[in-house]
């Protein structure tokens, strides 16, 4: 055994030993935490909280079905302005639901087929 150990020490370099020590088991890496808020505004006062959350990195789904058309446009314009400033992504989920996602969140949505005779308030 003495001769074998001596031969191993002779041929085994320190670099090989360091490489062997550097190997670690694979481990699962967690991605960043993402909050997705789903909100239905009742008044324009609710929207500031949504904008603050969006600027702090949360994604927000806003359901516009509980507000009248004039307020709907005010909220839409305000949140789109905030989204433009912080380079957030805005995706239409359906006629009354929009997703506002911060820049670091990638959103991929498959386009649904819609009937040509149905008009959305967003397409006016």
C-alpha positions, 0 to 999 in steps of 0.5 A: 500500500505504501508504494500505491499511496506514494505513486498517487501523491506523485501523479495526483496534483493539487489542482485535481484535489481542488477540482474535486473539492469544488464539486457540490451536489446540484441544488434547486434555485428559487426564483424571486418572489412575485406578488400578484394582486387581483383588485376590483376598484370601487372608486378612483381613491383605490387606484393609488394603492395599486400604483404603489404596489406596481412600482414596488414590484407587484403584478396587478390584475384589475377588474373594471366591471364594478365602475362606470365607463368614465371612471374606468377610463380615468383608472385605465389612463392613470395605471397606464401612465404609471406603467409607462414611467416604470416600463411595466407591461400591460396585457388585456386578459379579457374585456374587463380585466387587465394585467399590469406587470413590472418590467422584471416579470415576463408575460406570455399570453396566447391570443384568443379568437374573438367574435368580430361583432363584439366591441370592447370598451378598450377598442373604442 
